Amino acid sequence: MKNKIIFIALFIVILIGIGMFCFSNICGERPFMNLTNDEVVSINLIVRPPETTISITDEIQIKELVDILKTIVTYQKKDSSGYVGQLMQFNLYLKDGNTLEIGVYNPFIIINGTSYKTKYEPCKQLSVLGNKLIK
């Protein structure tokens, strides 16, 4: 009887673990939900092609970027090789001295070197913003 209870408890723990894993892949995570404009000192935007780099310190432009980043939902990790198209890389320099590297290949986002599947619309907004800023 004691072994049966242990087996059932172990089975329930395994089911909960599998459920949590599947839930995070279906519902996703919001990695920038708590990011605020005040945390960002400046941004370097690198666009490839056309191999353009600009620095952004304007508070309105930083707010616009942070507002879009807050809408990003990441799903399962993906292999980051083989992307084709224009890369928008936003390097956010934070007040605490840390740097966030965010690359966008719609519908994928690369956060500090790790690639994730994400929704199309927020990535498109980041690409549109990046192209607007380099003009």
C-alpha positions as CSV (number, residue, x, y, z in Angstrom):
1,M,0.0,0.0,0.0
2,K,2.9,2.4,0.9
3,N,4.5,1.8,-2.5
4,K,1.3,2.5,-4.3
5,I,1.0,5.9,-2.6
6,I,4.6,6.8,-3.5
7,F,4.0,5.7,-7.1
8,I,0.8,7.8,-7.3
9,A,2.5,10.9,-5.8
10,L,5.5,10.5,-8.2
11,F,3.1,10.2,-11.1
12,I,1.3,13.4,-10.1
13,V,4.5,15.3,-9.8
14,I,5.6,14.1,-13.2
15,L,2.2,15.2,-14.7
16,I,2.5,18.6,-13.1
17,G,6.0,19.0,-14.5
18,I,4.9,18.0,-18.0
19,G,1.9,20.3,-17.7
20,M,4.0,23.3,-16.7
21,F,6.4,22.7,-19.6
22,C,3.6,22.5,-22.1
23,F,1.8,25.5,-20.6
24,S,4.9,27.7,-21.0
25,N,5.3,26.7,-24.6
26,I,1.6,27.3,-25.4
27,C,1.0,30.5,-23.4
28,G,4.5,31.9,-23.7
29,E,6.5,34.3,-21.5
30,R,6.8,38.0,-21.5
31,P,10.5,38.7,-20.9
32,F,10.3,42.5,-21.0
33,M,7.0,42.9,-19.1
34,N,8.7,44.7,-16.2
35,L,11.1,46.8,-18.3
36,T,10.6,50.5,-17.8
37,N,11.8,53.5,-19.8
38,D,13.8,54.8,-16.8
39,E,16.0,51.7,-16.8
40,V,17.2,52.3,-20.3
41,V,20.0,54.9,-20.7
42,S,20.6,54.5,-24.4
43,I,20.1,52.2,-27.3
44,N,22.4,51.2,-30.2
45,L,20.4,50.0,-33.2
46,I,22.3,47.9,-35.8
47,V,20.4,47.1,-39.0
48,R,21.7,44.5,-41.5
49,P,21.3,45.1,-44.4
50,P,22.1,48.0,-45.0
51,E,24.9,47.8,-42.3
52,T,23.7,50.9,-40.5
53,T,24.3,51.7,-36.8
54,I,22.8,54.6,-34.8
55,S,22.7,55.6,-31.2
56,I,19.4,56.5,-29.5
57,T,19.1,58.6,-26.4
58,D,15.8,60.4,-27.0
59,E,13.4,59.6,-24.2
60,I,10.4,59.4,-26.6
61,Q,12.1,57.0,-28.9
62,I,13.2,54.9,-25.9
63,K,9.7,54.8,-24.6
64,E,8.3,53.8,-28.0
65,L,10.8,50.8,-28.1
66,V,10.1,49.8,-24.5
67,D,6.3,49.9,-25.1
68,I,6.7,47.5,-28.1
69,L,9.1,45.2,-26.1
70,K,6.5,44.9,-23.4
71,T,4.1,43.3,-25.9
72,I,6.6,40.6,-26.9
73,V,5.6,37.0,-25.9
74,T,8.2,34.3,-26.4
75,Y,7.5,30.7,-26.9
76,Q,9.8,27.7,-27.3
77,K,13.5,28.2,-28.0
78,K,14.5,27.8,-31.6
79,D,17.8,27.2,-33.5
80,S,19.2,30.6,-34.5
81,S,20.9,29.4,-37.7
82,G,19.5,29.9,-41.2
83,Y,17.6,33.1,-40.8
84,V,17.2,35.1,-43.9
85,G,16.2,38.8,-44.2
86,Q,16.9,42.0,-42.3
87,L,18.2,41.9,-38.8
88,M,17.2,44.6,-36.4
89,Q,19.5,44.4,-33.4
90,F,18.6,46.7,-30.4
91,N,21.4,46.9,-27.8
92,L,19.8,48.4,-24.7
93,Y,22.2,49.9,-22.2
94,L,20.7,49.9,-18.7
95,K,21.3,52.1,-15.7
96,D,22.5,49.1,-13.7
97,G,25.4,48.6,-16.2
98,N,23.8,45.6,-17.9
99,T,23.2,45.3,-21.7
100,L,20.3,43.6,-23.3
101,E,20.9,42.4,-26.9
102,I,17.6,42.0,-28.8
103,G,17.7,40.9,-32.4
104,V,14.6,40.6,-34.6
105,Y,14.1,38.3,-37.5
106,N,10.3,38.1,-37.8
107,P,8.7,36.0,-36.3
108,F,11.8,35.2,-34.2
109,I,13.4,37.2,-31.5
110,I,17.0,36.7,-30.2
111,I,17.5,37.7,-26.6
112,N,21.1,37.8,-25.5
113,G,22.0,35.1,-28.0
114,T,19.0,32.8,-27.4
115,S,16.4,32.6,-30.2
116,Y,12.7,32.2,-29.5
117,K,9.6,31.9,-31.6
118,T,7.3,34.8,-31.1
119,K,4.2,36.5,-32.5
120,Y,4.4,38.2,-35.9
121,E,2.9,41.6,-35.0
122,P,5.2,42.8,-32.2
123,C,8.3,41.8,-34.3
124,K,6.8,43.7,-37.3
125,Q,6.4,46.7,-35.1
126,L,10.1,46.5,-34.0
127,S,11.2,46.2,-37.6
128,V,9.0,49.2,-38.6
129,L,10.4,51.2,-35.7
130,G,14.0,50.3,-36.6
131,N,13.6,51.3,-40.2
132,K,11.9,54.5,-39.2
133,L,14.8,55.3,-36.8
134,I,17.6,54.8,-39.4
135,K,16.0,57.1,-42.0
